[in-house]
Amino acid sequence: MQIYLDYSATTPPRSEVVAKMQEVLAQQWGNPSSLHAWGERAATIIETARIQVANLINAPNPESIVFTSGGTEADNLAMMGVARRYQTPQHMIISSAEHSAIAQPANLLEKWGWQVTRLPVNRYGRVNPLDLKAAIQPNTVLVSIIYGQSEVGTLQPIEELAQIVRDCAGRSAKGDRNVLFHTDAVQVAGRVPIDVQRLPVDLLSLSSHKIYGVQGAGALYVREGRELVPLFGGGGQEKGLRSGTQAVPAIAAFGVAAELAAADIETEARRLIELRDRLFDRLADCPYLIPTGDRLYRLPHHVSFIVSDPHNRVREEKITGKTIVRQLNLAGIGISSGSACHSGKLSPSPILLAMGFTREEALGGIRLTLGRETTEADIDWTAMVLKQVLDRLMPQLVTTGH
């Protein structure tokens, strides 16, 4: 029995998506920048996808969608595209629970002299809007707060946070729009409705393979009137913001995936919430699991825990999140952990550390994320197997004289 529960890492392409990609590869393989019929057909494919992706987030102007190679590039284009507008370092605000696609560029900007404020999060991974309001300075030019945290599932109060930034920018001395708000919505799109006509964000990142598209395509929504400097030069594609011949098959697949996601987002979200809560309930009596993230403000498909020994016994071998991932993989169940392995050395999750967990606890994070193929039977079987794995591993721990 094979059960895939790692939909936050990637999603299997839907059959309609695969069919569209095969069609484009076989019949519409032209360069969209070419002026002949082959190029025109490819350009039409891209513009159709642009409309489909814009509709997913209710963007009134499809030209506000800039196609990229994925969510990471979209995040980098947002951050660096703003930073490169300024000849001297300015001030930027992010949260302490950002994806590395935001956290790493912020670290780089600091090395270049930028001031970066990292807003704290509470035990559940939420930013306090009052902290954002207090952190804004006269030289603040960008605020980037992740919409839905991929590791612990917490949804941020994005509308309130973005409105704070908009109100602050509205009070600038020149009256111009000098502080932009960006959100990484990679985990949210297709799972929670997004309406950029209501949501006061300036920049928003998306990824195709998180919504049952294919890997290699993403997008950055850029509200009209907001200016970015491109990351690199070239042929001037994507309104000059992302030069390079577009990946037409992957973008076409992105468009189909976005259209399908928009069509069933409400019914699928309700179904996933029921399955998510069922899994939490099935594991509520397990003494070795500590739920992480916010249960109320949470991604519909997301379940996460810290694996911990309640008796604080000394371990012969460290039981980490990666240990559980390997054990469940042997049982045919795919999940993920929050800690990272660099050069053979296990590192604690920076997200869990930011939420106030200890280093040892931050090594024990696991994530189970659900999707279109997940059933109640999958949930019940996974809960049973996970409990059995933990019951088998934990008695092997050695006590120290007490």
N, C-alpha and C positions, 0 to 999 in steps of 0.2 A: 504493500500500500504506500503510495507516494502522495504526500501532502505538502504543497508549497505555501508557506506563510511568510514570505519576504517581499510582499508587494510594494513596500516602501523603497526597496532596493531597485527593483525593476518589475515591469508587468509583462505578461505574455501578449504579443501583438494579437489583436482581434482578427478574425478571418477576413473581414472586410478590408482591414488595413493591409494585410498581406496581399490580398488580391489587387488592391490599388497599386501597391509598390511593384508587384510583378508586371502589371500593365504598363506602368511608366518605364520600368527598366527595358521592357521589350519593344515598346512602341513610341514613347515620348522622351527619348534620351537626349534631345538636343540641348545645346547651351542656351540658357534663357537670355543671354546678352546678345545673341546673334540676331540679325535682322531678317533672316529668311524664314520660311515656313516652319522648319524644324525648331528654330529658336523661339518663334512665336508660340508654338504649341507648348513648349516647356515653360515659357513665361506665363501663359494662361494657367497652367497647372499651379505655379507658385502663387499667382494672385488669387486663385480660387481658395487655396489653402490659407492665405492671409485673411480672407474673409471668414473662413470657418474658425480659425483660431481667435479672431477678433470677436466673433459671436459668442464664443465660450465665456469670455469675460465681459460681454456687453460693451465692447469698445465701439463707439459710433463711427470712427474712421479707421478702416483697415490699414491705412498707411502708418498708423501708430505701432504696428507690429513689425519688429525687426527680427528676422530669422538668424539664429546662431547655431552653433554645433551642439548646444545643450544648455542645461541650467547653469553649469559652472561658468561657461563663457558669458551667459546673460548677466550673472551676478558681477563678474569682473568688468564687463562693459559698463554696467551701472556705476560701480564704484570708481573705477579708473577713468571712465568717461567724464565723470563730474570732476574728479581731482585734476585731470589734465587741462581743465579750463583755467586753472589758476597758476600764475607764475611763481607765487610764493606759497608755502604750506599754510593750510587753514585748519579748521576743526571739523571733526566728523564724529558721529555717535552711532554705535552699534549696541546690540545686546550681548551679554556674556553667554548666550545660548545659541549663537549663530552657527550655521553650517560652515565647514572649513572654506567653502568657496567665498565666503565673506570674511571670516576670521583671518585667513592667510593674507589676502590683499590688504587688510587693515594693518596687519603686522608689518608688511612691506612699506606701507605709507608712513608708518611711524619711523622706520629707518631713514626715510627721506625727509624727516622733520615735521611731519604732520602730527597734530595732537588728536588722539583718538580716545574718546570716553566710552567705556564699556559698562552699560547699565546693568546693575545686579538683577537677578531673578529670585523669586521666592522658592520655597521648598518644592513647589509644583511646577516651576519653570516659567512663571508669568512675570512680565515686566510691570512695575508700578507706573502708571502714567504721570504721577507727580514727580517721579525721578527723572523722567524725560523732560518735563517742563523746567525743572531746576537745572538740567544739564546744558540746555541751549545757551550758546554764547553769541556775542555779536559777529564772530567770525565762523560760526557754524554754517557749513554749506551742504551737508548731507546727513540724513538720518536713515539708517538701514536696520530694520527689525524683521526677523523671520516671521512669516504668517503662521505656519504650522511646523513645529519642531519635529524633525524626522526621527529622532532617537527616543523621545519620551512622549510624543504625540500632543503636546500642549499647544492650544491655539492662543495666540496673542490678541489683545483688544486692538486690532489694527485700525479700525475706523476711528476710535478715540485717540490713538497715538498719532495717526496721520492728521487728524483735525487739529491737534495741539501744534504740530509743525506748521500747518497751513495758517492757523491764526497768528502764530509767531511771525511767520514770513510776511503776513499781511500788515504787520506793524513795523516793518523795516523802515528806516529813515528815508530811503529813496522810493519806497512804495513798490519796489520790484519783487520778483519771486526769487529770493536769494538762498532759500533753504529748500532742498528737494527731499522728498520722502520716497524711499525704495523699500519694497518688501519681496523677499524670496517666497513665492507662492507655489513652488514646485510640488510640495506634498499636498497642497490644498486644492489646486485646480482639478476639476473633474470629480471631486469628492464633496466639496462645499461650494455653493453658488458664489460666484464673484461678479460684482457689478461695478466696474470702474467709473461709471457715471455717478454712482452714489458714493463709492469709496474714494476718499480724497488722497489717493496715492499718485505720485508722479511717474514712478518706474516700478515695474512688476515683472518678475522672472518666471518663466514656464519651461517645462521639459516634456518632450513627446513620450519618452519611454516610461514615464510615470502614469500615463493615461491610456495605456494599451496601444501606443504607437511603437516606433522603433527607435533604437539608440542612434544618436548622431544628429538629432535635431532638437532645437529649443527656440525660445523667443524671448525678447525683452519688449514689453509694452512701454512706450515712451509717450507720455501725454503731450498733446500739441502745445508748442511754445517752449518746451523744455529742450535745452541744448546739451549735447554731449560731444566730446572729442573722441574720434575712433581710436581703437587700440592699435590698429596697424593700417598702413596705406595699401593701395592696390587699384583695382578697376572701378571702385566706387559703387559697387552693388549695395543693395539695401539702404538706399539714400545716402550712401557714403559712410554709413556707420559700421558696416561689416563687409569689407571688400573680400572678394573671392567668389568663384563660381559656386552658386548655390547647389546644395545636395538635393536635386529635384525629387528623386524617389523618396528620400526620407522626409522631406517637407510635405510632399503629397500625402504620405502616410500620416503625418502629424495632423494635417487638415481633416482627414477622415476620422481619425481618433478623436479630435476635438468635437466634431459634429456629433459623433455617436455619444460621447460623454455628456454633451449638453442635453441630448434628448432624454437620457435616463438618469440624470444626476440625482433627482429627488427621490425616486423609488429605490435606486441602488444605495443611496446614503442611509435611508431608513433600514434597509435590509442589513447593511453592514453594522449599523449601530446595534441592532438586535444581536447579531453574532458576536460583536465585540463585548457587549455586556454579558452575554452568555459565557464567554471564555473567562472573563473576570470572575463571574460567579462560580464557575466550576473550579477555579483555583483559589478561591477566597479562604478555604480552610487549610491551605498548604503552609506550614510554618516556615518553610525555607524561601518564600517569595514575598518581597516587599514591593507593592505597586509603586510605579513612578509616574510622574506627570499629573496633570489636572484631570480628574474624572468628569467634571462638568464641561469645561472648555477643552474639548478634545477632538482630534481627528476621528471621523466615523469608523475607520478601519484599524485603529491602532491600539495595541495592548503591549505594555512594557512592565518589567519588573527588575529588581535587584535580587540576585541569588545570595542568600545569607544564612549562616548557621546561627540560630537563635541562642544556642548555648555557648557561643564564643569559644568553641574548642580549637585547640592548636591543630593545624592540619599538616599531615605528612606531605600531601600534595595539594597545592592551591586549587580550589574549585572556583573557577572564574566563569564569566559569561561565555567565553570561547569554549570552555570545557562542555558546557551544556549544548552549545551549537553542534559540537562534534558528536556528542552522544545522541542527540535527536536526529542528526544526519544519518547515523547508523540505523536508526529506526525508520528512515524514509521520510523524515519531516524536515523541511527547510525553514530555519529561522535565522536571526542574526544577533550579534552582540554589539555593545556600545564601545567597548575598549578597542584599542588599535595596537597592532604589532609592527614595530619599526626595528629593522635589523635584528630580529629575533627577540627583542625585548618588549614585553607587554606593558602598555601604557594605559593609565586609567582614563576613563571618558572625561574630557574637559567639560562636557555638558553637566554630568552628574556632580562633578566637583563644584561647578558654579551654583548648583542647586543646594549645596551644603552637605553633600555626602562625603564620607571619609575616602581616602585613597583606596583602601581595601574594598569598600563598598562600590566605589566607582569602577572597579575591575569586574564587578559581577553583573553588569547590566545585560539584559536580554530583551529582544523586541520580536513580537509576533504580529505581523501585519496581514490583513485579510483582503480578499479581492473577489472578482466576479465568479471565480470557480469555487470559492469556499462554501462549504455546506455545514449544516448543524452536525452531521456525522463527523466531519473533519474536526470541528471544534471539540466534540466530546472525546474523540479518540486522542487528539493531541493533549488534552488536559490529563487524561488517564496515563498516557505514556510519560509526560513530563513529571507527574507525581511519582511514578515508578522509578524513573531515572534519579530523581532527587532522593527518594527513600533508599535507593541502592548506594548512591555515592556518599551520602552524609554519614551513615554508620561506620564508614571506613575512616572517619576522622578520629584522631587519637586525643584523649583527654590528658590533662596534666595534674594528676593527684588531687583533683577536687571535682 
